[in-house]
Amino acid sequence: MTPADRDHIFISYRRDDAPGASGRLYDWYRAAGLGAGHSSHSGRRTFASRLVAQGHSLDTVQLLLGHSHLDHVAPYLEVSAADMKAALAAILDGL
């Protein structure tokens, strides 16, 4: 396929250029009143972080995100201050 065969060479984050599912997510976020900072990527991060918070394995998260390698999951995980505090409290309670 050559650039002449395609509508775009590079796809930007502007709504009129957003392809497929990303474009639909963009529309849903805006319809929900969510502004800048909410994207398909932030939705994937939230999805992955919530799975881990609910006790699902990283292998499960990897499969649900469609990643071929487990190390590709790490950028999607967010650890909250409350999670860190709870983890430390659990360790200290065991002393």
MDTraj code that builds the backbone (N, CA, C; nanometers):
import mdtraj as md
import numpy as np

residues = "MET THR PRO ALA ASP ARG ASP HIS ILE PHE ILE SER TYR ARG ARG ASP ASP ALA PRO GLY ALA SER GLY ARG LEU TYR ASP TRP TYR ARG ALA ALA GLY LEU GLY ALA GLY HIS SER SER HIS SER GLY ARG ARG THR PHE ALA SER ARG LEU VAL ALA GLN GLY HIS SER LEU ASP THR VAL GLN LEU LEU LEU GLY HIS SER HIS LEU ASP HIS VAL ALA PRO TYR LEU GLU VAL SER ALA ALA ASP MET LYS ALA ALA LEU ALA ALA ILE LEU ASP GLY LEU".split()
xyz = np.array([
    [0.0854, -0.1181, 0.0000],
    [0.0000, 0.0000, 0.0000],
    [0.0897, 0.1240, 0.0000],
    [0.0620, 0.2155, -0.0840],
    [0.1387, 0.3391, -0.0914],
    [0.0594, 0.4519, -0.0266],
    [0.1277, 0.5616, 0.0108],
    [0.0552, 0.6750, 0.0691],
    [-0.0587, 0.7245, -0.0186],
    [-0.0439, 0.7117, -0.1503],
    [-0.1503, 0.7577, -0.2405],
    [-0.2764, 0.6723, -0.2269],
    [-0.2609, 0.5482, -0.1784],
    [-0.3749, 0.4582, -0.1613],
    [-0.4521, 0.4840, -0.0320],
    [-0.3986, 0.5668, 0.0534],
    [-0.4587, 0.5890, 0.1848],
    [-0.5138, 0.7300, 0.1955],
    [-0.6102, 0.7457, 0.2855],
    [-0.6639, 0.8792, 0.3111],
    [-0.5652, 0.9644, 0.3893],
    [-0.4902, 0.9006, 0.4807],
    [-0.3983, 0.9740, 0.5686],
    [-0.2632, 0.9033, 0.5724],
    [-0.1590, 0.9803, 0.5842],
    [-0.0267, 0.9230, 0.6092],
    [-0.0069, 0.9123, 0.7594],
    [-0.0376, 1.0198, 0.8305],
    [-0.0291, 1.0223, 0.9761],
    [-0.1672, 1.0534, 1.0306],
    [-0.2014, 0.9870, 1.1395],
    [-0.3308, 1.0123, 1.2016],
    [-0.3078, 1.0958, 1.3260],
    [-0.3785, 1.2055, 1.3363],
    [-0.3632, 1.2937, 1.4517],
    [-0.4688, 1.2604, 1.5553],
    [-0.4656, 1.3324, 1.6676],
    [-0.5635, 1.3124, 1.7731],
    [-0.6854, 1.4018, 1.7564],
    [-0.6927, 1.4728, 1.6460],
    [-0.8129, 1.5527, 1.6206],
    [-0.9283, 1.4597, 1.5907],
    [-1.0470, 1.4957, 1.6313],
    [-1.1644, 1.4108, 1.6152],
    [-1.1891, 1.3708, 1.4702],
    [-1.1717, 1.4608, 1.3766],
    [-1.2041, 1.4270, 1.2385],
    [-1.1062, 1.3262, 1.1783],
    [-0.9947, 1.3021, 1.2447],
    [-0.8973, 1.2049, 1.1972],
    [-0.8995, 1.0752, 1.2769],
    [-0.9732, 1.0717, 1.3877],
    [-0.9696, 0.9550, 1.4765],
    [-1.0369, 0.8353, 1.4106],
    [-0.9643, 0.7233, 1.4012],
    [-1.0204, 0.6058, 1.3356],
    [-1.1066, 0.5203, 1.4280],
    [-1.1965, 0.4449, 1.3713],
    [-1.2724, 0.3391, 1.4360],
    [-1.3103, 0.3571, 1.5809],
    [-1.2649, 0.2621, 1.6623],
    [-1.3019, 0.2586, 1.8039],
    [-1.2536, 0.3825, 1.8779],
    [-1.1366, 0.4330, 1.8441],
    [-1.0863, 0.5532, 1.9115],
    [-1.1795, 0.6711, 1.8886],
    [-1.2299, 0.6826, 1.7672],
    [-1.3234, 0.7906, 1.7362],
    [-1.4532, 0.7778, 1.8134],
    [-1.5026, 0.6542, 1.8263],
    [-1.6259, 0.6320, 1.9032],
    [-1.6044, 0.6635, 2.0502],
    [-1.4903, 0.6200, 2.1054],
    [-1.4611, 0.6513, 2.2455],
    [-1.4522, 0.8017, 2.2662],
    [-1.3889, 0.8704, 2.1742],
    [-1.3791, 1.0160, 2.1818],
    [-1.5193, 1.0764, 2.1913],
    [-1.6096, 1.0303, 2.1054],
    [-1.7473, 1.0812, 2.1064],
    [-1.8165, 1.0515, 2.2389],
    [-1.7975, 0.9309, 2.2911],
    [-1.8616, 0.8927, 2.4183],
    [-1.8087, 0.9765, 2.5337],
    [-1.6774, 0.9983, 2.5372],
    [-1.6193, 1.0808, 2.6433],
    [-1.6762, 1.2222, 2.6384],
    [-1.6857, 1.2784, 2.5199],
    [-1.7381, 1.4148, 2.5071],
    [-1.8863, 1.4191, 2.5445],
    [-1.9623, 1.3171, 2.5050],
    [-2.1049, 1.3113, 2.5389],
    [-2.1250, 1.3004, 2.6902],
    [-2.0284, 1.2392, 2.7585],
    [-2.0352, 1.2248, 2.9041],
    [-1.9839, 1.3497, 2.9750],
    [-1.9405, 1.4494, 2.8976],
    [-1.8920, 1.5734, 2.9568],
    [-1.7465, 1.5690, 2.9994],
    [-1.6723, 1.4693, 2.9538],
    [-1.5312, 1.4582, 2.9890],
    [-1.4481, 1.5345, 2.8873],
    [-1.3576, 1.6149, 2.9358],
    [-1.2779, 1.6987, 2.8479],
    [-1.1395, 1.6430, 2.8231],
    [-1.0443, 1.7327, 2.8102],
    [-0.9063, 1.6960, 2.7809],
    [-0.8535, 1.6000, 2.8868],
    [-0.7660, 1.5114, 2.8444],
    [-0.7080, 1.4144, 2.9359],
    [-0.7811, 1.2815, 2.9373],
    [-0.8946, 1.2754, 2.8708],
    [-0.9700, 1.1504, 2.8616],
    [-0.9606, 1.1008, 2.7180],
    [-0.9087, 0.9802, 2.7036],
    [-0.8862, 0.9243, 2.5706],
    [-0.9001, 0.7734, 2.5766],
    [-0.8859, 0.7091, 2.4619],
    [-0.8896, 0.5630, 2.4622],
    [-0.7752, 0.5083, 2.5473],
    [-0.6610, 0.5757, 2.5463],
    [-0.5470, 0.5305, 2.6265],
    [-0.5760, 0.5453, 2.7758],
    [-0.6333, 0.6572, 2.8174],
    [-0.6644, 0.6736, 2.9600],
    [-0.7716, 0.5743, 3.0026],
    [-0.8628, 0.5417, 2.9121],
    [-0.9635, 0.4402, 2.9419],
    [-0.9010, 0.3028, 2.9602],
    [-0.8014, 0.2703, 2.8785],
    [-0.7306, 0.1424, 2.8929],
    [-0.6532, 0.1387, 3.0238],
    [-0.5915, 0.2509, 3.0623],
    [-0.5196, 0.2563, 3.1906],
    [-0.6148, 0.2327, 3.3065],
    [-0.7301, 0.2996, 3.3031],
    [-0.8294, 0.2833, 3.4091],
    [-0.8789, 0.1393, 3.4133],
    [-0.9092, 0.0823, 3.2984],
    [-0.9554, -0.0560, 3.2887],
    [-0.8536, -0.1512, 3.3511],
    [-0.7264, -0.1389, 3.3110],
    [-0.6211, -0.2269, 3.3622],
    [-0.6022, -0.2093, 3.5123],
    [-0.5990, -0.0861, 3.5587],
    [-0.5792, -0.0595, 3.7015],
    [-0.6936, -0.1135, 3.7856],
    [-0.8142, -0.1014, 3.7366],
    [-0.9296, -0.1537, 3.8114],
    [-0.9297, -0.3056, 3.8152],
    [-0.8882, -0.3689, 3.7071],
    [-0.8777, -0.5151, 3.7082],
    [-0.7806, -0.5610, 3.8163],
    [-0.6638, -0.4966, 3.8233],
    [-0.5638, -0.5327, 3.9239],
    [-0.6174, -0.5041, 4.0640],
    [-0.6820, -0.3900, 4.0825],
    [-0.7375, -0.3541, 4.2136],
    [-0.8426, -0.4549, 4.2598],
    [-0.9109, -0.5180, 4.1650],
    [-1.0120, -0.6185, 4.1987],
    [-0.9519, -0.7574, 4.2177],
    [-0.8193, -0.7669, 4.2068],
    [-0.7523, -0.8931, 4.2342],
    [-0.7256, -0.9821, 4.1143],
    [-0.7497, -0.9331, 3.9939],
    [-0.7221, -1.0133, 3.8745],
    [-0.5716, -1.0168, 3.8490],
    [-0.5245, -1.1266, 3.7948],
    [-0.3815, -1.1431, 3.7700],
    [-0.3347, -1.0541, 3.6546],
    [-0.2038, -1.0278, 3.6540],
    [-0.1467, -0.9506, 3.5434],
    [-0.1581, -1.0274, 3.4120],
    [-0.1560, -1.1603, 3.4199],
    [-0.1756, -1.2404, 3.2985],
    [-0.3139, -1.2144, 3.2392],
    [-0.4144, -1.2046, 3.3255],
    [-0.5504, -1.1760, 3.2791],
    [-0.5571, -1.0374, 3.2161],
    [-0.4944, -0.9401, 3.2814],
    [-0.4923, -0.8032, 3.2284],
    [-0.4239, -0.8018, 3.0923],
    [-0.3130, -0.8727, 3.0813],
    [-0.2407, -0.8807, 2.9539],
    [-0.3312, -0.9318, 2.8430],
    [-0.4017, -1.0397, 2.8703],
    [-0.4896, -1.0978, 2.7687],
    [-0.6046, -1.0042, 2.7326],
    [-0.6642, -0.9406, 2.8333],
    [-0.7771, -0.8517, 2.8061],
    [-0.7358, -0.7257, 2.7305],
    [-0.6121, -0.6802, 2.7523],
    [-0.5627, -0.5641, 2.6782],
    [-0.5121, -0.6030, 2.5394],
    [-0.4924, -0.7332, 2.5177],
    [-0.4458, -0.7791, 2.3875],
    [-0.2964, -0.7658, 2.3665],
    [-0.2196, -0.7637, 2.4761],
    [-0.0744, -0.7519, 2.4644],
    [-0.0103, -0.8895, 2.4513],
    [0.0939, -0.8987, 2.3701],
    [0.1621, -1.0262, 2.3505],
    [0.2650, -1.0539, 2.4597],
    [0.3085, -0.9508, 2.5309],
    [0.4096, -0.9671, 2.6356],
    [0.3622, -0.9005, 2.7644],
    [0.3908, -0.9672, 2.8749],
    [0.3483, -0.9164, 3.0048],
    [0.4102, -0.7805, 3.0371],
    [0.5347, -0.7576, 2.9941],
    [0.5996, -0.6302, 3.0259],
    [0.5344, -0.5111, 2.9557],
    [0.4489, -0.5362, 2.8582],
    [0.3771, -0.4269, 2.7914],
    [0.2588, -0.3773, 2.8738],
    [0.2244, -0.4491, 2.9798],
    [0.1103, -0.4126, 3.0641],
    [0.1463, -0.3001, 3.1613],
    [0.2701, -0.2965, 3.2076],
    [0.3119, -0.2027, 3.3121],
    [0.2741, -0.0566, 3.2855],
    [0.2907, -0.0038, 3.1646],
    [0.2555, 0.1373, 3.1438],
    [0.1073, 0.1691, 3.1662],
    [0.0238, 0.0664, 3.1651],
    [-0.1196, 0.0884, 3.1819],
    [-0.1634, 0.0847, 3.3279],
    [-0.0746, 0.0460, 3.4170],
    [-0.1125, 0.0298, 3.5571],
    [-0.0832, 0.1562, 3.6358],
    [-0.1767, 0.1935, 3.7184],
    [-0.1603, 0.3092, 3.8061],
    [-0.1757, 0.2612, 3.9493],
    [-0.0880, 0.3051, 4.0359],
    [-0.0962, 0.2701, 4.1770],
    [-0.1321, 0.3964, 4.2529],
    [-0.2402, 0.3903, 4.3268],
    [-0.2846, 0.5081, 4.4011],
    [-0.2135, 0.5157, 4.5359],
    [-0.2152, 0.6324, 4.5953],
    [-0.1587, 0.6509, 4.7289],
    [-0.2307, 0.5616, 4.8293],
    [-0.3609, 0.5463, 4.8134],
    [-0.4382, 0.4601, 4.9041],
    [-0.3933, 0.3147, 4.8916],
    [-0.3642, 0.2694, 4.7693],
    [-0.3155, 0.1327, 4.7488],
    [-0.1807, 0.1125, 4.8174],
    [-0.0916, 0.2102, 4.8034],
    [0.0401, 0.1998, 4.8665],
    [0.0270, 0.1991, 5.0184],
    [-0.0588, 0.2841, 5.0719],
    [-0.0804, 0.2910, 5.2166],
    [-0.1357, 0.1584, 5.2686],
    [-0.2313, 0.1011, 5.1975],
    [-0.2908, -0.0262, 5.2389],
    [-0.1872, -0.1385, 5.2346],
    [-0.1025, -0.1395, 5.1326],
    [0.0008, -0.2424, 5.1214],
    [0.1000, -0.2319, 5.2365],
    [0.1421, -0.1102, 5.2679],
    [0.2348, -0.0907, 5.3797],
    [0.1702, -0.1277, 5.5124],
    [0.0455, -0.0904, 5.5315],
    [-0.0254, -0.1233, 5.6555],
    [-0.0362, -0.2743, 5.6726],
    [-0.0637, -0.3456, 5.5642],
    [-0.0753, -0.4912, 5.5717],
    [0.0570, -0.5548, 5.6128],
    [0.1670, -0.5027, 5.5601],
    [0.2986, -0.5556, 5.5971],
    [0.3294, -0.5238, 5.7428],
    [0.3049, -0.4005, 5.7838],
    [0.3350, -0.3595, 5.9213],
    [0.2475, -0.4315, 6.0228],
    [0.1242, -0.4607, 5.9864],
    [0.0348, -0.5335, 6.0767],
    [0.0846, -0.6751, 6.1014],
    [0.1588, -0.7278, 6.0072],
    [0.2109, -0.8635, 6.0206],
    [0.3384, -0.8723, 6.1022],
    [0.3922, -0.7606, 6.1441],
    [0.5178, -0.7610, 6.2227],
    [0.4933, -0.7857, 6.3691],
])
top = md.Topology()
chain = top.add_chain()
for i, resn in enumerate(residues, 1):
    res = top.add_residue(resn, chain, resSeq=i)
    for name in ("N", "CA", "C"):
        top.add_atom(name, md.element.get_by_symbol(name[0]), res)
traj = md.Trajectory(xyz[None], top)
